[in-house]
Amino acid sequence: MGNRCCRRDPGRKVQETKDRERGKKLRDKHHKKRVQAARKIQAWWRGNLVRRTLLVAALRAWIIQCWWRTVLHRKHQKLQQSLLRTYVIQEQSAVKLQSWVRMKQCRQCYCQICDALCVFQPPDSSLVFQNKDTLQVQCGALFKQPEFHIEILSV
């Protein structure tokens, strides 16, 4: 075969130019496809990074919310306990006060009865009741004032 440099074929040059242009178009097309594929991969990766960052942020927010709910729950429990303590103290105080008042009323009634019996008691220390002259009831109870014995011991 001959030397190409020596032989010049004008049709061949046009063909080579067309082949180069076609090759260039193919390379450009292939390059665009590679760039688009690279962009898709980069977008996917950036999306993964953003989703990962958002997941971390959401988890941190969830942790803070759980902590805050725990703080509020503890605060609410302390408030309930303090209100319950106050209620119990008030109830106990009211019950004690009511019992003291009832005790005082009973003591006053008892003292009034004792005083009345001491005033109306006959000298023989007995009471005689008559009911239409048919029934006689005799009570021989002696009412005395309560006696208190106090002993003081020294240690």
Backbone hydrogen bonds, N-H to C=O, Kabsch-Sander energy under -0.5 kcal/mol:
donor,donor_aa,acceptor,acceptor_aa,energy
7,R,3,N,-1.4
8,R,6,C,-0.6
9,D,7,R,-0.6
13,K,9,D,-1.6
14,V,10,P,-1.5
15,Q,11,G,-2.2
16,E,12,R,-2.7
17,T,13,K,-2.1
18,K,14,V,-2.7
19,D,15,Q,-2.8
20,R,16,E,-2.6
21,E,17,T,-2.7
22,R,18,K,-3.0
23,G,19,D,-2.9
24,K,20,R,-3.1
25,K,21,E,-2.9
26,L,22,R,-2.8
27,R,23,G,-3.1
28,D,24,K,-3.1
29,K,25,K,-3.1
30,H,26,L,-3.1
31,H,27,R,-3.2
32,K,28,D,-2.9
33,K,29,K,-2.4
34,R,30,H,-2.4
35,V,31,H,-2.7
36,Q,32,K,-2.9
37,A,33,K,-2.6
38,A,34,R,-2.8
39,R,35,V,-2.8
40,K,36,Q,-2.5
41,I,37,A,-2.5
42,Q,38,A,-3.0
43,A,39,R,-3.0
44,W,40,K,-2.7
45,W,41,I,-2.7
46,R,42,Q,-3.0
47,G,43,A,-2.7
48,N,44,W,-2.4
49,L,45,W,-2.6
50,V,46,R,-2.9
51,R,47,G,-3.1
52,R,48,N,-2.7
53,T,49,L,-2.7
54,L,50,V,-3.1
55,L,51,R,-2.7
56,V,52,R,-2.5
57,A,53,T,-2.6
58,A,54,L,-2.9
59,L,55,L,-2.7
60,R,56,V,-2.5
61,A,57,A,-2.6
62,W,58,A,-2.6
63,I,59,L,-2.5
64,I,60,R,-2.4
65,Q,61,A,-2.7
66,C,62,W,-2.6
67,W,63,I,-2.5
68,W,64,I,-2.8
69,R,65,Q,-2.7
70,T,66,C,-2.2
71,V,67,W,-2.4
72,L,68,W,-2.7
73,H,69,R,-2.7
74,R,70,T,-2.7
75,K,71,V,-2.5
76,H,72,L,-2.7
77,Q,73,H,-2.6
78,K,74,R,-2.7
79,L,75,K,-2.3
80,Q,76,H,-2.6
81,Q,77,Q,-2.8
82,S,78,K,-2.6
83,L,79,L,-2.6
84,L,80,Q,-2.7
85,R,81,Q,-2.8
86,T,82,S,-2.5
87,Y,83,L,-2.6
88,V,84,L,-2.8
89,I,85,R,-2.7
90,Q,86,T,-2.5
91,E,87,Y,-2.7
92,Q,88,V,-2.9
93,S,89,I,-2.4
94,A,90,Q,-2.6
95,V,91,E,-2.7
96,K,92,Q,-2.6
97,L,93,S,-2.7
98,Q,94,A,-2.8
99,S,95,V,-2.5
100,W,96,K,-2.3
101,V,97,L,-2.5
102,R,98,Q,-2.8
103,M,99,S,-2.6
104,K,100,W,-2.7
105,Q,101,V,-2.6
106,C,102,R,-2.8
107,R,103,M,-2.7
108,Q,104,K,-2.6
109,C,105,Q,-2.6
110,Y,106,C,-2.8
111,C,107,R,-2.9
112,Q,108,Q,-2.5
113,I,109,C,-2.4
114,C,110,Y,-2.7
115,D,111,C,-2.8
116,A,112,Q,-2.6
117,L,113,I,-2.6
118,C,114,C,-2.3
119,V,115,D,-1.9
120,F,116,A,-2.2
121,Q,117,L,-0.8
125,S,122,P,-1.7
127,L,139,C,-1.9
129,F,137,V,-1.9
131,N,135,L,-1.3
134,T,131,N,-1.6
135,L,131,N,-1.0
137,V,129,F,-1.5
137,V,135,L,-0.5
139,C,127,L,-1.9
140,G,138,Q,-0.6
143,F,141,A,-0.5
144,K,142,L,-0.6
150,I,148,F,-0.5
151,E,149,H,-0.5
153,L,151,E,-0.6
